[in-house]
Amino acid sequence: MKILMYTVRPDEQGPISDWNKQHTEYQIDTNSLPLNAKTVDLAKGYDGIAILQHASVDEPIVYKTLKEFGIKQISLRSTGYEIIDLKEAAQNGLAVTNVPGYSPRSVSELVLAHVMWLLRHLGEVREREQHGDFTWTNTEAKEIHTLTVGIIGAGKIGSAVARIFRALGATVIAADPIHRPDLNDTLTYVNHETVYKTADIVTMHTPLTEETHHMIDAQVFKEMKSSAIFINASRGPVVNTSDLVKALEDKEIAAAAIDTFEGETSIVNHDLTGKPLHNENLEKLLAMPNVNVSPHIGFYTEVAVQNMVEITLNDVDAILHGKKSPHQVSSNA
């Protein structure tokens, strides 16, 4: 049997080879292209496909063509699956799978890194030092054990974030419709408004849906403490970026860090040295010493890459053998 993997990075080749050595009945081919109407014909002759990309697969012809080729699934090497038209997939008999928890620790550790940088005013310190100013002015910091961390979305990643900050002595609260008993000794469930109004650190870990699109806007920022640190390590569009910029400019919140942002598709993982970003809000955030921007690297650790590849290929294997993957977000039945 043959599997085609779209948009494969060099760092994935090792884990792919390792999996293939354990599953020698497969031929696995890779390319560096995203799946779309122009590249779907590459899947002809294959039994299964796996993708990892920011660009949406929104052309109906892609799904119809995959069905014509006899392919039964689309397996994403990522958690987010908003790039897939689930209705088109179902209509064409395509099961869609994702990787819901390739390494929650990887994202939670980046959140911790961002918080520590902002909490200790290292951005402001670095900016001053570049001009020869080594004073302590306005750099007195709070210690994490004295703070309340508020989590929006306490799923696999959100709960990993909760455990890290609880281990450091922080009070942890979370807003999530699902209350997990295993987190009773880690956090207290509250409503969204309580998180916004009482947390010293507000960190986002929600999927992107119609309900969560721009859920963090000007009104929410006005509810937060003026000393609050805001973190988004989920999906860019859950935050209205223009409102985030204004909240920082108006000092409605103290600092922010974003690992994902609106309009990131043409920016993330691209070398734009000397080129315009064509993203005014991002340019403003990058210029602020109390803001950290990372290029969607929360997931990017050796463990995470290994898990993303293994889980995805295991899902392809299961479906090709007539089984249902536990990670299916859309059924072909």
C-alpha positions as CSV (number, residue, x, y, z in Angstrom):
1,M,0.0,0.0,0.0
2,K,1.1,3.6,-0.7
3,I,0.8,6.7,1.4
4,L,1.5,10.2,0.1
5,M,2.5,12.8,2.7
6,Y,2.0,16.5,1.6
7,T,4.1,19.4,2.9
8,V,6.7,17.4,4.7
9,R,9.5,19.3,6.4
10,P,13.0,18.0,6.7
11,D,12.7,17.4,10.4
12,E,9.8,14.9,9.7
13,Q,11.8,12.6,7.5
14,G,13.5,10.8,10.4
15,P,10.3,10.0,12.2
16,I,8.7,8.9,8.9
17,S,11.6,6.6,8.2
18,D,11.4,5.2,11.7
19,W,7.7,4.4,11.3
20,N,8.2,2.9,7.9
21,K,10.8,0.5,9.3
22,Q,8.1,-0.9,11.6
23,H,5.5,-1.0,8.8
24,T,7.4,-2.3,5.8
25,E,4.2,-3.2,4.0
26,Y,3.9,0.5,3.1
27,Q,5.6,2.7,0.5
28,I,5.7,6.3,1.8
29,D,6.4,9.2,-0.5
30,T,6.7,12.8,0.5
31,N,6.6,16.2,-1.1
32,S,6.8,19.8,0.1
33,L,3.6,21.0,-1.5
34,P,0.2,21.9,0.2
35,L,-2.9,19.9,-0.8
36,N,-5.1,22.0,-3.1
37,A,-6.7,21.8,-6.5
38,K,-3.4,22.1,-8.3
39,T,-1.7,19.3,-6.3
40,V,-4.5,16.9,-5.7
41,D,-3.6,14.9,-8.8
42,L,-0.3,13.9,-7.1
43,A,-2.4,11.6,-4.9
44,K,-3.5,9.4,-7.9
45,G,-2.3,5.8,-7.3
46,Y,-2.1,6.2,-3.5
47,D,-4.2,4.5,-0.9
48,G,-3.9,7.3,1.8
49,I,-2.7,10.8,2.3
50,A,-1.5,12.9,5.2
51,I,-1.2,16.7,5.3
52,L,0.2,19.5,7.5
53,Q,-0.5,23.1,6.3
54,H,-1.9,26.5,7.2
55,A,-3.7,27.0,3.9
56,S,-7.4,25.9,3.8
57,V,-8.5,23.0,1.5
58,D,-11.6,24.8,0.4
59,E,-12.0,23.7,-3.2
60,P,-14.7,21.1,-3.6
61,I,-12.8,19.6,-6.5
62,V,-10.1,18.4,-4.1
63,Y,-12.5,16.2,-2.2
64,K,-14.3,14.9,-5.3
65,T,-10.9,14.0,-6.9
66,L,-9.7,12.2,-3.8
67,K,-12.9,10.1,-3.9
68,E,-12.4,9.3,-7.6
69,F,-8.9,8.1,-6.7
70,G,-10.4,5.7,-4.1
71,I,-8.9,7.5,-1.1
72,K,-11.0,7.1,2.0
73,Q,-9.3,9.6,4.4
74,I,-7.4,12.9,5.0
75,S,-5.2,12.7,8.0
76,L,-3.8,15.9,9.4
77,R,-0.5,16.1,11.3
78,S,-1.9,18.8,13.5
79,T,-4.5,19.5,16.1
80,G,-6.5,22.2,14.3
81,Y,-8.7,20.9,11.5
82,E,-10.5,24.2,10.6
83,I,-8.7,24.1,7.2
84,I,-10.8,21.2,6.1
85,D,-14.4,21.5,4.8
86,L,-15.9,18.7,6.9
87,K,-19.1,18.8,4.9
88,E,-17.3,18.2,1.6
89,A,-15.2,15.5,3.2
90,A,-18.3,13.6,4.5
91,Q,-20.1,13.9,1.2
92,N,-17.2,12.3,-0.6
93,G,-16.7,9.5,1.9
94,L,-13.5,10.9,3.4
95,A,-12.7,10.3,7.1
96,V,-10.8,13.3,8.6
97,T,-8.4,12.7,11.5
98,N,-6.2,15.0,13.5
99,V,-3.6,14.7,16.2
100,P,-5.3,16.1,19.4
101,G,-2.4,15.8,21.7
102,Y,1.0,15.3,20.1
103,S,2.8,17.0,23.0
104,P,0.8,19.3,25.3
105,R,4.0,19.9,27.3
106,S,5.6,21.5,24.3
107,V,3.0,24.3,24.1
108,S,2.8,24.6,27.9
109,E,6.5,25.1,28.2
110,L,6.5,27.8,25.6
111,V,3.7,29.6,27.5
112,L,5.8,29.4,30.6
113,A,8.8,30.9,28.7
114,H,6.7,33.7,27.4
115,V,5.2,34.4,30.9
116,M,8.6,34.5,32.5
117,W,10.1,36.8,29.9
118,L,7.2,39.3,30.3
119,L,6.9,38.9,34.0
120,R,10.5,39.9,34.5
121,H,10.3,42.8,32.1
122,L,13.1,41.3,30.0
123,G,11.8,42.9,26.8
124,E,12.0,46.4,28.3
125,V,15.4,45.6,29.8
126,R,16.8,44.4,26.5
127,E,15.5,47.5,24.7
128,R,17.2,49.8,27.3
129,E,20.5,47.9,27.2
130,Q,20.8,48.4,23.5
131,H,21.0,52.1,24.3
132,G,23.4,51.6,27.2
133,D,20.7,52.0,29.9
134,F,21.2,49.4,32.6
135,T,18.9,50.9,35.2
136,W,16.2,49.0,37.2
137,T,13.4,51.6,36.6
138,N,9.9,49.9,36.4
139,T,11.3,46.4,36.4
140,E,10.2,45.2,39.8
141,A,8.5,41.9,39.1
142,K,5.9,39.7,40.8
143,E,6.6,36.1,41.7
144,I,4.5,33.4,40.0
145,H,3.4,31.9,43.3
146,T,1.6,35.1,44.2
147,L,-0.4,35.2,40.9
148,T,-3.7,33.8,39.6
149,V,-3.4,32.1,36.2
150,G,-6.6,32.0,34.2
151,I,-7.0,29.4,31.4
152,I,-9.6,29.6,28.7
153,G,-9.9,26.0,27.5
154,A,-8.6,23.3,29.8
155,G,-8.3,20.5,27.4
156,K,-5.1,18.5,26.8
157,I,-2.9,21.6,26.3
158,G,-4.7,23.8,28.8
159,S,-4.5,21.2,31.5
160,A,-0.8,20.8,30.9
161,V,-0.4,24.6,31.3
162,A,-2.4,24.4,34.5
163,R,-0.2,21.8,36.0
164,I,3.0,23.7,35.2
165,F,1.8,26.9,36.9
166,R,0.2,25.0,39.8
167,A,3.6,23.3,40.4
168,L,5.1,26.7,40.6
169,G,2.6,27.7,43.3
170,A,0.2,29.8,41.3
171,T,-3.5,29.8,41.9
172,V,-5.1,28.4,38.7
173,I,-8.6,29.0,37.5
174,A,-10.2,27.8,34.2
175,A,-13.2,28.3,32.0
176,D,-14.2,25.2,30.1
177,P,-17.6,23.5,29.5
178,I,-16.1,20.2,30.4
179,H,-15.1,19.8,34.1
180,R,-12.4,17.1,34.5
181,P,-12.3,15.4,37.9
182,D,-8.6,14.7,37.4
183,L,-7.9,18.5,37.6
184,N,-9.7,19.0,40.9
185,D,-6.4,19.3,42.7
186,T,-4.9,21.6,40.1
187,L,-7.5,24.2,39.3
188,T,-10.9,25.7,40.1
189,Y,-13.5,26.0,37.3
190,V,-15.1,29.4,37.0
191,N,-16.9,31.3,34.2
192,H,-15.2,33.3,31.5
193,E,-16.0,36.6,33.1
194,T,-14.3,35.6,36.3
195,V,-11.2,34.6,34.5
196,Y,-11.0,37.9,32.6
197,K,-11.6,40.0,35.7
198,T,-9.5,38.2,38.3
199,A,-6.6,36.5,36.5
200,D,-3.1,38.1,36.5
201,I,-2.2,35.9,33.5
202,V,-4.9,35.0,30.9
203,T,-3.8,32.2,28.5
204,M,-5.9,30.9,25.5
205,H,-6.1,27.2,24.6
206,T,-9.3,26.9,22.6
207,P,-10.0,25.5,19.2
208,L,-11.0,27.8,16.4
209,T,-14.8,27.5,15.8
210,E,-17.6,29.9,14.8
211,E,-18.2,30.4,18.5
212,T,-14.6,31.2,19.4
213,H,-13.7,33.4,16.5
214,H,-12.8,36.8,17.9
215,M,-14.0,35.8,21.4
216,I,-11.3,38.0,22.8
217,D,-12.2,41.5,21.7
218,A,-12.1,45.1,23.0
219,Q,-14.8,44.4,25.6
220,V,-13.0,41.5,27.1
221,F,-9.7,43.4,27.3
222,K,-11.5,46.2,29.2
223,E,-12.6,43.5,31.8
224,M,-9.0,42.4,32.4
225,K,-6.7,43.9,35.1
226,S,-4.5,46.7,33.8
227,S,-1.6,44.6,35.2
228,A,-2.7,41.5,33.3
229,I,-0.5,39.5,30.9
230,F,-2.4,38.0,28.0
231,I,-1.1,34.9,26.1
232,N,-2.5,33.3,22.9
233,A,-1.0,29.9,22.0
234,S,-4.2,28.5,20.4
235,R,-5.4,29.9,17.1
236,G,-4.8,33.4,15.8
237,P,-8.4,34.4,15.0
238,V,-9.7,33.7,18.5
239,V,-8.3,37.2,19.2
240,N,-9.3,40.4,17.5
241,T,-5.7,41.5,16.8
242,S,-6.7,45.2,16.3
243,D,-8.4,45.2,19.7
244,L,-5.3,43.6,21.2
245,V,-3.1,46.3,19.8
246,K,-5.4,49.0,21.1
247,A,-5.6,47.4,24.5
248,L,-1.8,47.5,24.8
249,E,-1.5,51.0,23.5
250,D,-4.2,52.2,25.9
251,K,-2.6,50.3,28.8
252,E,-5.7,48.3,29.4
253,I,-3.4,45.3,29.9
254,A,0.2,45.3,30.8
255,A,1.8,42.8,28.3
256,A,1.1,40.1,25.8
257,A,2.6,37.1,24.0
258,I,1.2,35.5,20.9
259,D,2.5,32.3,19.2
260,T,-0.3,32.5,16.6
261,F,-1.9,35.5,14.9
262,E,-4.4,36.5,12.3
263,G,-2.9,36.5,8.8
264,E,0.0,34.2,9.7
265,T,-0.3,31.9,6.7
266,S,2.0,34.0,4.5
267,I,4.4,34.8,7.4
268,V,5.0,31.8,9.6
269,N,7.9,29.7,8.6
270,H,8.9,32.1,5.8
271,D,12.1,34.1,5.7
272,L,10.9,37.7,5.0
273,T,14.2,39.4,5.7
274,G,14.1,42.8,4.0
275,K,10.5,42.3,2.8
276,P,7.3,44.0,4.0
277,L,5.0,41.9,6.3
278,H,1.8,43.4,4.9
279,N,0.4,43.0,8.4
280,E,0.1,46.4,10.2
281,N,-1.1,44.9,13.5
282,L,1.8,42.4,13.7
283,E,4.3,45.2,12.9
284,K,2.9,47.2,15.8
285,L,3.1,44.3,18.2
286,L,6.7,43.5,17.1
287,A,7.7,47.0,18.0
288,M,6.4,46.8,21.6
289,P,9.0,45.8,24.2
290,N,6.2,44.4,26.4
291,V,5.0,42.0,23.7
292,N,6.5,38.7,22.6
293,V,5.7,37.2,19.2
294,S,6.8,33.7,18.3
295,P,6.1,32.2,14.8
296,H,3.7,29.4,15.8
297,I,6.5,27.3,17.3
298,G,4.6,26.2,20.5
299,F,4.3,22.6,19.1
300,Y,7.9,22.5,17.7
301,T,9.9,20.0,19.8
302,E,11.5,16.7,18.9
303,V,9.0,14.8,21.0
304,A,6.1,16.6,19.3
305,V,7.3,16.1,15.8
306,Q,7.8,12.4,16.5
307,N,4.3,12.0,17.9
308,M,2.7,14.0,15.1
309,V,4.1,11.7,12.5
310,E,3.5,8.4,14.4
311,I,-0.1,9.2,15.4
312,T,-1.0,10.4,11.9
313,L,0.5,7.4,10.1
314,N,-1.1,5.1,12.7
315,D,-4.5,6.7,11.8
316,V,-3.9,6.2,8.1
317,D,-3.0,2.6,8.8
318,A,-6.1,2.0,10.9
319,I,-8.5,3.4,8.3
320,L,-6.8,1.6,5.4
321,H,-7.4,-1.6,7.3
322,G,-11.1,-0.9,7.8
323,K,-10.9,0.3,11.4
324,K,-12.0,3.6,12.9
325,S,-9.3,5.9,14.2
326,P,-9.9,7.3,17.7
327,H,-8.9,10.7,16.3
328,Q,-11.6,11.0,13.6
329,V,-13.2,14.4,13.6
330,S,-15.4,13.5,10.6
331,S,-16.6,10.1,9.6
332,N,-16.7,8.7,6.1
333,A,-19.6,6.4,7.1
